[in-house]
Amino acid sequence: MKRDFDLIRLILLEAEQNSAPGKSPYTPEIDGYDFQSINYNIKLMFDAGLVDVYHNTYKPNGDDYLIKSLTYEGHDFLDKIRSESVWNKTKNTIFDKVGSLTFEAIKTVSATIIKGLLE
């Protein structure tokens, strides 16, 4: 499986709209992505502290990671990459300079881009 930051961004946007206290944990459906890719990236998001999950280990075909809510860190990360133009500029800047995306690079570059827009 592969980490997919475009998918992670889509999951964060969807989870922000559809998770709430008292609502059942769930795995979102994202057009163009299969369950395994979504589930794997939710696990990575959990590992990075972006989402709270219910980890269902009782599935016969493997573990499921069901989103309960975004964490404070998840909201902050999403706020930095919410804008499509900021997101695309962030990705292009990082790919041009480094060639691959990381959470830390995305946070740093998107913050710099946002700061530049505000000046």
Secondary structure, 3 states (H helix, E strand, C coil): CCCCHHHHHHHHHHHHHHCCCCCCCECCCCCCCCHHHHHHHHHHHHHCCCEEEEEECCCCCCCEEEEEEECHHHHHHHHHHCCHHHHHHHHHHHHHHCCCCCHHHHHHHHHHHHHHHHC
